[in-house]
Amino acid sequence: MSFNGRLLMANIVILGAGVMGSALSVPAAAGNSVTLVGSPLDDAIISEVRETGRHPGLNVDLPQSIQVSTASEQNTAAFENADVIVIGVSSPGVDWALVEIARYRAKPDVLALVTKGLVSGAGAAPQTYAQYIDPQLTSTAGRIVGIGGPCIARELALGIPTRVSFAALQLSAANDLRDLLQTEYYRVTTSTDITALEACAALKNFMCIGVSAMYTAYATEEGHAKNPLAALFNQAVLEIDLLSRWIVSGVAKPDVDDSDEFSQSNRTLSAFDLPGMGDLHVTVGGGRNSRLGKYLGSGRRLQQVQRNEMHGVTVEGVDTGRQLSAGFQAACENGELDAHVLPLTAAILACIDQDLPFKFDFSSLPG
């Protein structure tokens, strides 16, 4: 199936039945044929959706038109007919998703990424998942679309107004996916800045840990102090901007369409747009990264929390920090980055790399 203007229907396969991939199936099912394929860890979710129609993590009934499948079931027809494949697993599941796509020889017109994270550059700037995946999927070269922006999964599944960004090297790919998924409540901006979008979307999870630590690091008789929280939020956005620019700087600029459509539709994505500041806002408001940050702000150490309250819980910001660390340290040593203007990054990495208590020196902020 070729994309040419607005499509009436497409065959969409979503890999990963966690909350975000499943939430995206709700707007996707409005006019499209959707198959939700669970990862090897999602069997219980798929079983409950089949039995009750309700997603246990979202606590929302999914549209009855959605087909659901476990990873072990035969999904040949779904993959062969897929116009769009969405990777919606957590970061440790990306390689599983790639294996599945290769195993079924799927050749979608668009491959979309909901998963957010970085891949270590072994002493250089890390790669985004779009950069990591692209060479392995030549059939979708230029047609990989990153999805980023403030989106709480349950709110999306309930049809609460949500605005996000899609980005691809080919603007037409982002626009085509927007036309398939956009509804009255799910609004989409598009851009060619896919590396910037993917970098900001990953880094906001990492920065959320430090910002959320301010909830418990300072307190007043009225409750949690808001001044340090606001200061760290501002600092986090500034550092996301610096780090995302560093990651993007190592990527060759693609040739872009200079048509009227491009000049009117392309939006430069940055830390100050939906994938950065917007997404950081909702991430600090709740979720696994925020929960971990609050524990660290109370004086706990990462390994202690991971052995107890958050045992077995994937925290994307920690994974992102581990992939970021070597390149960040090398860039600070060779002058690409200045650690003095990235104090929040250094404080969070100290918790991750050295298992130190979270400590942020407010006197390090410029006066």
C-alpha positions as a printed NumPy array, in Angstrom:
array([[  0.   ,   0.   ,   0.   ],
       [  1.462,   3.361,  -1.005],
       [  0.823,   6.598,   0.833],
       [ -0.675,   9.285,  -1.35 ],
       [ -2.572,  12.003,   0.465],
       [ -4.97 ,  11.187,   3.262],
       [ -5.649,   7.467,   3.671],
       [ -8.985,   6.027,   4.668],
       [ -7.494,   2.979,   6.341],
       [ -4.178,   1.272,   6.981],
       [ -3.055,  -1.976,   8.578],
       [ -1.18 ,  -1.052,  11.764],
       [  0.81 ,  -3.445,  13.968],
       [  1.828,  -2.21 ,  17.418],
       [  4.642,  -4.171,  19.08 ],
       [  4.348,  -4.068,  22.864],
       [  1.157,  -4.182,  24.923],
       [  2.401,  -1.939,  27.716],
       [  0.518,   1.209,  28.585],
       [  1.908,   3.537,  25.899],
       [  1.721,   1.181,  22.929],
       [ -1.775,   0.1  ,  23.984],
       [ -2.906,   3.705,  24.523],
       [ -1.794,   4.615,  21.003],
       [ -3.964,   1.801,  19.671],
       [ -7.044,   3.81 ,  20.676],
       [ -6.66 ,   6.724,  18.217],
       [ -5.062,   4.313,  15.713],
       [ -8.219,   2.182,  15.717],
       [-10.333,   5.119,  14.563],
       [-10.513,   4.159,  10.881],
       [ -7.611,   1.692,  10.741],
       [ -7.133,  -2.033,  11.235],
       [ -4.97 ,  -2.462,  14.363],
       [ -3.188,  -5.535,  15.715],
       [ -1.634,  -5.229,  19.184],
       [  1.179,  -7.774,  19.623],
       [  2.465,  -8.24 ,  23.16 ],
       [  6.121,  -8.7  ,  23.944],
       [  7.225, -11.95 ,  25.664],
       [  6.513, -10.167,  28.967],
       [  2.954,  -9.163,  28.031],
       [  1.127, -12.504,  27.991],
       [ -0.937, -11.689,  31.095],
       [ -1.976,  -8.349,  29.587],
       [ -3.056,  -9.931,  26.31 ],
       [ -4.976, -12.623,  28.199],
       [ -6.915, -10.064,  30.232],
       [ -7.711,  -7.906,  27.202],
       [ -9.064, -10.998,  25.445],
       [-11.166, -12.046,  28.418],
       [-12.513,  -8.673,  29.546],
       [-11.69 ,  -6.154,  26.8  ],
       [ -9.967,  -4.054,  29.465],
       [ -6.27 ,  -3.214,  29.626],
       [ -5.091,  -3.848,  33.204],
       [ -2.364,  -1.209,  33.206],
       [ -4.513,   1.517,  31.691],
       [ -7.724,   0.446,  33.429],
       [ -9.5  ,   1.334,  30.193],
       [-11.566,  -0.732,  27.756],
       [ -9.779,  -0.957,  24.402],
       [-11.787,  -0.655,  21.16 ],
       [-13.358,  -4.004,  20.251],
       [-12.014,  -3.734,  16.698],
       [ -8.406,  -4.168,  17.906],
       [ -6.929,  -7.614,  17.353],
       [ -4.602,  -8.794,  20.122],
       [ -1.866, -11.43 ,  19.972],
       [  0.872, -12.836,  22.17 ],
       [  4.483, -12.866,  20.991],
       [  4.449, -16.654,  20.656],
       [  1.403, -16.799,  18.382],
       [  1.734, -16.93 ,  14.619],
       [  1.528, -13.35 ,  13.35 ],
       [  2.664, -13.833,   9.758],
       [ -0.402, -12.279,   8.111],
       [ -0.383,  -9.236,  10.37 ],
       [  3.279,  -8.475,   9.675],
       [  3.092,  -9.203,   5.948],
       [  0.124,  -6.863,   5.532],
       [  1.391,  -4.125,   7.837],
       [  1.463,  -0.643,   6.323],
       [  2.683,   0.772,   9.633],
       [  4.591,  -0.929,  12.472],
       [  4.862,   0.869,  15.796],
       [  7.588,  -0.152,  18.255],
       [  6.011,   0.491,  21.645],
       [  8.114,  -1.696,  23.952],
       [ 10.318,  -0.433,  26.783],
       [ 13.957,   0.162,  25.851],
       [ 15.184,  -3.375,  26.736],
       [ 12.687,  -4.771,  24.224],
       [ 13.864,  -2.879,  21.127],
       [ 16.108,  -5.676,  19.898],
       [ 13.243,  -8.176,  20.343],
       [ 11.046,  -5.944,  18.163],
       [ 13.732,  -5.779,  15.469],
       [ 14.075,  -9.569,  15.517],
       [ 10.31 ,  -9.942,  15.066],
       [ 10.253,  -7.517,  12.137],
       [ 13.13 ,  -9.383,  10.476],
       [ 11.674, -12.819,  11.258],
       [  8.439, -12.022,   9.453],
       [ 10.236, -10.093,   6.675],
       [  7.89 ,  -7.19 ,   7.28 ],
       [  8.21 ,  -4.228,   4.947],
       [  6.003,  -1.462,   6.343],
       [  5.69 ,   1.891,   4.61 ],
       [  6.343,   3.559,   7.976],
       [  8.081,   2.343,  11.125],
       [  7.144,   4.458,  14.154],
       [  9.019,   4.668,  17.472],
       [  7.232,   5.214,  20.759],
       [ 10.171,   3.71 ,  22.691],
       [ 12.529,   6.339,  24.049],
       [ 16.178,   5.878,  24.943],
       [ 19.786,   6.215,  23.828],
       [ 22.454,   3.777,  22.633],
       [ 25.971,   4.294,  23.978],
       [ 28.47 ,   5.781,  21.565],
       [ 31.435,   4.094,  23.333],
       [ 33.037,   7.363,  24.37 ],
       [ 31.293,   9.476,  21.739],
       [ 27.85 ,  11.075,  21.717],
       [ 25.168,   8.399,  22.081],
       [ 22.817,   7.479,  19.274],
       [ 19.059,   7.782,  19.373],
       [ 17.018,   4.674,  18.638],
       [ 16.125,   6.036,  15.206],
       [ 19.837,   6.216,  14.342],
       [ 20.434,   2.757,  15.795],
       [ 17.533,   1.135,  13.957],
       [ 17.784,   2.813,  10.559],
       [ 20.787,   0.845,   9.152],
       [ 19.137,  -2.432,  10.146],
       [ 15.896,  -1.739,   8.278],
       [ 16.787,  -0.645,   4.775],
       [ 13.219,  -1.18 ,   3.556],
       [ 12.085,   1.793,   5.665],
       [ 15.082,   4.086,   5.086],
       [ 13.91 ,   7.658,   5.663],
       [ 10.465,   6.395,   6.653],
       [ 11.179,   5.946,  10.352],
       [  9.005,   8.276,  12.412],
       [  9.808,   9.315,  15.975],
       [  6.896,  10.09 ,  18.28 ],
       [  7.511,  12.466,  21.176],
       [  5.732,  14.932,  23.403],
       [  3.656,  15.174,  26.574],
       [  1.435,  12.099,  26.596],
       [  0.212,  10.292,  29.696],
       [ -0.925,   6.925,  28.383],
       [ -4.164,   6.625,  30.356],
       [ -5.244,  10.141,  29.376],
       [ -4.695,   9.324,  25.704],
       [ -6.645,   6.063,  26.049],
       [ -9.528,   8.012,  27.647],
       [ -9.606,  10.47 ,  24.746],
       [ -8.383,  13.43 ,  26.805],
       [ -6.887,  16.147,  24.532],
       [ -3.228,  15.4  ,  23.79 ],
       [ -0.699,  17.153,  21.519],
       [  2.52 ,  15.479,  20.362],
       [  5.143,  15.68 ,  17.619],
       [  6.026,  13.245,  14.82 ],
       [  9.386,  13.62 ,  13.066],
       [ 11.081,  11.814,  10.172],
       [ 13.912,  12.45 ,   7.727],
       [ 11.226,  12.505,   5.061],
       [  8.564,  14.992,   6.124],
       [  6.03 ,  13.075,   4.035],
       [  6.456,  10.051,   6.335],
       [  5.621,  12.105,   9.427],
       [  2.689,  13.72 ,   7.648],
       [  1.363,  10.365,   6.417],
       [  1.428,   8.892,   9.917],
       [ -0.196,  12.03 ,  11.301],
       [ -3.018,  11.685,   8.788],
       [ -3.595,   8.104,   9.895],
       [ -3.529,   8.673,  13.65 ],
       [ -4.722,  12.227,  14.254],
       [ -8.178,  12.62 ,  15.787],
       [-10.099,  15.519,  17.29 ],
       [ -8.378,  14.906,  20.631],
       [ -4.99 ,  13.542,  19.446],
       [ -3.261,  16.428,  17.673],
       [  0.084,  16.094,  15.908],
       [  2.771,  18.522,  14.736],
       [  5.376,  17.289,  12.23 ],
       [  9.049,  17.972,  11.512],
       [ 12.176,  16.547,   9.896],
       [ 14.195,  16.96 ,  13.129],
       [ 13.938,  13.319,  14.152],
       [ 17.287,  13.164,  15.98 ],
       [ 16.398,  16.236,  18.052],
       [ 12.981,  14.818,  18.89 ],
       [ 14.358,  11.414,  19.867],
       [ 17.181,  12.94 ,  21.928],
       [ 14.9  ,  15.296,  23.84 ],
       [ 12.322,  12.568,  24.451],
       [ 14.977,  10.295,  25.959],
       [ 16.751,  12.973,  27.98 ],
       [ 13.574,  14.231,  29.673],
       [ 13.209,  10.823,  31.382],
       [ 16.772,  11.137,  32.682],
       [ 16.324,  14.749,  33.831],
       [ 12.992,  13.93 ,  35.466],
       [ 14.862,  11.915,  38.093],
       [ 16.774,  14.998,  39.286],
       [ 13.835,  17.386,  39.085],
       [ 11.578,  15.002,  40.981],
       [ 14.179,  14.676,  43.728],
       [ 13.271,  18.237,  44.7  ],
       [  9.838,  17.069,  45.839],
       [ 11.405,  15.37 ,  48.848],
       [ 14.775,  17.107,  49.204],
       [ 13.174,  20.256,  50.625],
       [  9.993,  20.638,  52.649],
       [  8.075,  23.322,  54.523],
       [  5.251,  23.163,  57.021],
       [  2.871,  23.566,  54.074],
       [  4.373,  20.628,  52.203],
       [  6.956,  20.283,  49.451],
       [  8.924,  23.414,  48.583],
       [  8.105,  24.701,  45.102],
       [ 10.952,  27.168,  44.541],
       [ 13.742,  24.549,  44.216],
       [ 11.475,  22.359,  42.08 ],
       [ 10.911,  25.219,  39.624],
       [ 14.621,  26.052,  39.578],
       [ 15.571,  22.458,  38.781],
       [ 12.865,  22.206,  36.105],
       [ 14.326,  25.259,  34.377],
       [ 17.855,  23.865,  34.704],
       [ 16.735,  20.511,  33.312],
       [ 15.305,  22.146,  30.183],
       [ 18.522,  24.104,  29.63 ],
       [ 20.613,  20.94 ,  29.999],
       [ 18.323,  18.932,  27.706],
       [ 18.901,  21.663,  25.13 ],
       [ 22.708,  21.486,  25.477],
       [ 22.844,  17.677,  25.417],
       [ 20.425,  17.292,  22.509],
       [ 22.434,  19.826,  20.481],
       [ 25.565,  17.792,  21.244],
       [ 23.887,  14.582,  20.059],
       [ 22.503,  16.242,  16.914],
       [ 25.848,  17.897,  16.075],
       [ 27.351,  14.551,  15.122],
       [ 24.602,  13.725,  12.637],
       [ 24.944,  14.659,   8.961],
       [ 22.187,  16.966,   7.783],
       [ 19.938,  15.242,   5.224],
       [ 18.759,  16.883,   2.045],
       [ 15.283,  18.297,   2.693],
       [ 12.406,  19.325,   0.5  ],
       [ 12.341,  23.102,   0.034],
       [  8.745,  23.137,  -1.212],
       [  5.997,  25.294,   0.239],
       [  4.699,  22.282,   2.165],
       [  8.056,  21.858,   3.87 ],
       [  8.536,  25.512,   4.749],
       [  5.025,  25.738,   6.19 ],
       [  4.964,  22.404,   8.012],
       [  8.51 ,  21.94 ,   9.316],
       [  8.994,  22.946,  12.959],
       [ 12.376,  22.99 ,  14.665],
       [ 12.13 ,  20.697,  17.651],
       [ 14.098,  21.563,  20.751],
       [ 14.154,  21.196,  24.5  ],
       [ 11.717,  24.101,  24.627],
       [  9.065,  22.348,  22.524],
       [  6.726,  19.398,  23.051],
       [  9.346,  16.572,  23.123],
       [ 11.472,  18.336,  25.745],
       [  9.882,  20.848,  28.093],
       [  6.332,  19.694,  27.414],
       [  7.095,  16.027,  28.028],
       [  9.274,  16.8  ,  31.056],
       [  6.305,  18.563,  32.648],
       [  4.028,  15.513,  32.537],
       [  6.856,  13.095,  33.375],
       [  7.735,  14.962,  36.565],
       [  4.038,  14.823,  37.45 ],
       [  4.089,  11.041,  37.832],
       [  5.487,   7.731,  36.623],
       [  8.505,   5.544,  37.286],
       [ 11.185,   8.178,  36.668],
       [  9.448,  10.627,  38.995],
       [  8.921,   7.955,  41.634],
       [ 12.614,   7.061,  41.629],
       [ 13.59 ,  10.717,  41.837],
       [ 11.475,  11.226,  44.943],
       [ 13.167,   8.271,  46.641],
       [ 16.601,   9.671,  45.774],
       [ 15.591,  13.103,  47.02 ],
       [ 14.795,  11.607,  50.417],
       [ 18.39 ,  10.386,  50.743],
       [ 17.996,   6.863,  49.397],
       [ 20.535,   5.345,  46.99 ],
       [ 19.691,   3.91 ,  43.591],
       [ 20.736,   0.324,  44.271],
       [ 18.86 ,   0.316,  47.561],
       [ 15.647,   1.47 ,  45.865],
       [ 16.075,  -1.005,  43.013],
       [ 16.476,  -3.864,  45.481],
       [ 13.34 ,  -2.903,  47.388],
       [ 10.468,  -0.582,  46.383],
       [ 11.29 ,  -0.588,  42.652],
       [ 12.613,  -4.137,  42.308],
       [ 12.178,  -5.362,  38.731],
       [ 10.845,  -1.992,  37.523],
       [ 12.315,  -0.62 ,  34.282],
       [ 13.176,   3.055,  34.773],
       [ 13.913,   4.498,  31.345],
       [ 15.797,   7.479,  32.78 ],
       [ 18.322,   5.181,  34.475],
       [ 18.857,   3.231,  31.248],
       [ 19.308,   6.527,  29.38 ],
       [ 21.846,   7.721,  31.959],
       [ 23.892,   4.545,  31.616],
       [ 23.981,   4.948,  27.831],
       [ 24.831,   8.643,  28.147],
       [ 27.569,   8.4  ,  30.767],
       [ 30.703,   7.376,  28.84 ],
       [ 30.148,   9.835,  26.027],
       [ 29.317,  12.625,  28.46 ],
       [ 32.504,  12.076,  30.471],
       [ 34.618,  11.956,  27.31 ],
       [ 32.99 ,  15.098,  25.897],
       [ 33.662,  16.993,  29.129],
       [ 37.305,  15.908,  29.058],
       [ 37.871,  16.921,  25.42 ],
       [ 35.994,  20.209,  25.672],
       [ 32.91 ,  19.333,  23.624],
       [ 30.807,  19.839,  26.749],
       [ 31.346,  21.95 ,  29.861],
       [ 30.452,  20.064,  33.049],
       [ 30.099,  23.365,  34.936],
       [ 27.024,  24.304,  32.898],
       [ 25.571,  20.78 ,  33.21 ],
       [ 25.473,  20.31 ,  36.999],
       [ 22.145,  18.459,  37.055],
       [ 23.409,  15.918,  34.535],
       [ 26.504,  15.341,  36.674],
       [ 24.434,  14.979,  39.864],
       [ 22.105,  12.366,  38.344],
       [ 25.002,  10.421,  36.797],
       [ 26.703,  10.296,  40.205],
       [ 23.613,   8.483,  41.527],
       [ 23.597,   6.061,  38.592],
       [ 27.321,   5.424,  38.068],
       [ 28.586,   5.596,  41.644],
       [ 25.414,   4.852,  43.635],
       [ 25.894,   8.109,  45.558],
       [ 23.048,   9.957,  47.292],
       [ 21.48 ,  12.676,  45.147],
       [ 23.13 ,  16.009,  45.891],
       [ 22.667,  19.216,  43.963],
       [ 24.593,  22.358,  44.868],
       [ 22.334,  25.352,  44.195],
       [ 25.351,  27.663,  44.378],
       [ 26.484,  26.024,  41.1  ],
       [ 23.66 ,  27.796,  39.286],
       [ 24.649,  31.129,  37.69 ],
       [ 23.591,  34.224,  39.615]])
